[in-house]
Amino acid sequence: MPSTEPGPDRLVLRPFWLRIVGRALAVGFLIFAVVGWFAFPATIRALVTPFQLGTLIAILAAMIGVIIIATASSVIADPDGLTVRNGVRRYRVRWDRVHKIILRDGDPWAFALLRPADGTPFEADLDAERLSLMGIQGHDGDRARQAVDALRRYRAAVA
């Protein structure tokens, strides 16, 4: 079942395994840093200047920040369209621009094929603009397929 949060007339989809692995990795980095710091003898730790320690803490915080940003991807469907968060980028697409939502075997994540913004027709799916839906990760397997199906059903219900 996709990771959904029911809300008033909206569907929220988030990756499953990416969030678990991301959290484990962030906690692992933190534990490794703390254990690694105290594994040094006190005489070695005393040689580290506050600036050097601050730099190491900043690097650790940046690594954990990147993990948090990567795992924050989501797809939110509401009656007006899709709000897609891919890392730090956020996209808003109206339903009338969404041509198809696809997730093929081997795709890293789902895609929304979009009609041109200027309304010009296109001949084939290959001509459509692609918007990555990183909130639906292909490696989630059945969960990802169920999420795509739920998104398609939601689109059909509001269209």
C-alpha positions as CSV (number, residue, x, y, z in Angstrom):
1,M,0.0,0.0,0.0
2,P,1.4,3.4,-0.8
3,S,2.4,5.8,1.9
4,T,-0.7,7.9,2.0
5,E,-2.0,10.5,4.4
6,P,-5.7,11.1,4.0
7,G,-6.7,14.7,4.0
8,P,-9.5,16.7,2.8
9,D,-9.7,15.8,-0.9
10,R,-6.1,15.1,-1.3
11,L,-3.7,12.2,-1.8
12,V,-0.2,12.3,-0.4
13,L,2.4,9.8,-1.7
14,R,5.9,9.4,-0.3
15,P,8.7,6.9,-1.0
16,F,8.9,4.0,1.5
17,W,12.3,2.4,1.3
18,L,14.1,5.6,0.5
19,R,12.9,7.1,3.8
20,I,13.8,4.1,5.8
21,V,17.3,3.8,4.3
22,G,17.8,7.6,4.6
23,R,16.9,7.6,8.3
24,A,19.1,4.7,9.0
25,L,22.0,6.3,7.1
26,A,21.6,9.6,8.9
27,V,21.5,7.9,12.3
28,G,24.5,5.7,11.3
29,F,26.6,8.8,10.3
30,L,25.8,10.4,13.6
31,I,26.6,7.3,15.7
32,F,29.8,6.7,13.6
33,A,30.9,10.4,14.2
34,V,30.3,10.3,18.0
35,V,31.8,6.8,18.5
36,G,34.7,7.8,16.2
37,W,35.4,11.0,18.2
38,F,35.5,9.2,21.5
39,A,37.6,6.4,20.1
40,F,40.5,8.8,19.8
41,P,42.5,9.2,23.0
42,A,42.0,12.3,25.0
43,T,45.5,13.5,24.1
44,I,44.5,13.4,20.4
45,R,41.1,15.1,20.9
46,A,42.9,17.9,22.8
47,L,44.9,18.7,19.7
48,V,41.8,19.5,17.7
49,T,41.0,23.2,17.6
50,P,37.5,24.5,18.0
51,F,37.5,25.6,14.3
52,Q,38.5,22.1,13.2
53,L,35.8,20.5,15.4
54,G,33.3,23.0,14.0
55,T,34.3,22.1,10.5
56,L,33.8,18.4,11.2
57,I,30.4,19.1,12.7
58,A,29.4,21.3,9.7
59,I,30.4,18.5,7.3
60,L,28.4,16.0,9.3
61,A,25.4,18.3,9.4
62,A,25.7,18.9,5.6
63,M,25.7,15.2,4.9
64,I,22.7,14.6,7.1
65,G,21.0,17.6,5.5
66,V,21.5,16.2,2.0
67,I,20.0,12.9,3.2
68,I,16.9,14.6,4.7
69,I,16.4,16.7,1.5
70,A,16.6,13.6,-0.7
71,T,14.1,11.6,1.4
72,A,11.6,14.5,1.6
73,S,10.3,13.9,-1.9
74,S,6.5,13.6,-2.2
75,V,3.6,13.8,-4.6
76,I,0.5,15.5,-3.4
77,A,-2.7,15.3,-5.6
78,D,-5.6,17.6,-4.9
79,P,-8.6,18.5,-7.1
80,D,-6.7,21.2,-8.9
81,G,-3.6,19.2,-9.8
82,L,-0.3,17.8,-8.6
83,T,2.3,19.3,-6.2
84,V,5.5,17.5,-6.7
85,R,8.5,17.9,-4.4
86,N,11.7,16.5,-5.7
87,G,14.4,17.3,-3.2
88,V,14.4,21.0,-2.8
89,R,12.5,21.8,-6.0
90,R,8.7,22.1,-5.9
91,Y,6.5,21.9,-9.0
92,R,2.8,22.6,-9.4
93,V,1.0,21.1,-12.4
94,R,-2.7,21.5,-13.2
95,W,-4.6,18.3,-14.1
96,D,-5.3,19.5,-17.6
97,R,-1.6,19.4,-18.4
98,V,-1.1,15.8,-17.1
99,H,-1.4,13.5,-20.1
100,K,-0.3,10.3,-18.4
101,I,1.3,8.9,-15.2
102,I,3.7,6.1,-15.9
103,L,6.0,3.7,-14.0
104,R,7.7,1.2,-16.3
105,D,9.9,-1.7,-15.1
106,G,13.4,-0.4,-14.5
107,D,12.3,3.2,-14.0
108,P,13.9,4.8,-11.0
109,W,10.7,6.6,-10.2
110,A,7.3,7.4,-11.7
111,F,6.9,10.1,-14.4
112,A,4.1,12.4,-15.3
113,L,3.9,13.1,-19.0
114,L,2.8,16.6,-19.5
115,R,1.0,18.4,-22.4
116,P,2.8,21.5,-23.7
117,A,2.1,24.6,-21.5
118,D,1.2,26.6,-24.6
119,G,-1.6,24.1,-25.5
120,T,0.0,22.9,-28.8
121,P,-0.9,19.3,-29.6
122,F,1.7,16.6,-29.6
123,E,1.8,13.5,-31.7
124,A,3.2,10.8,-29.4
125,D,4.1,10.3,-25.8
126,L,7.7,10.8,-26.8
127,D,6.9,14.5,-27.5
128,A,5.5,15.0,-24.0
129,E,7.4,16.9,-21.3
130,R,8.4,14.6,-18.4
131,L,8.1,15.5,-14.8
132,S,9.9,13.1,-12.4
133,L,7.7,12.0,-9.5
134,M,10.5,11.1,-7.1
135,G,7.9,10.6,-4.3
136,I,7.0,7.3,-6.1
137,Q,10.3,5.3,-6.2
138,G,10.5,2.3,-8.5
139,H,12.5,0.2,-6.1
140,D,9.4,0.2,-3.8
141,G,8.0,-2.4,-6.1
142,D,4.4,-3.2,-5.5
143,R,4.0,-0.2,-3.2
144,A,5.1,2.1,-6.1
145,R,2.7,0.4,-8.6
146,Q,-0.1,0.8,-6.1
147,A,0.8,4.4,-5.6
148,V,0.7,5.0,-9.4
149,D,-2.7,3.2,-9.6
150,A,-4.0,5.3,-6.7
151,L,-2.8,8.5,-8.4
152,R,-4.5,7.5,-11.7
153,R,-7.7,6.7,-9.9
154,Y,-7.6,10.0,-8.0
155,R,-7.0,11.8,-11.3
156,A,-9.9,10.0,-13.0
157,A,-12.2,10.9,-10.0
158,V,-11.5,14.6,-10.0
159,A,-11.4,15.0,-13.8
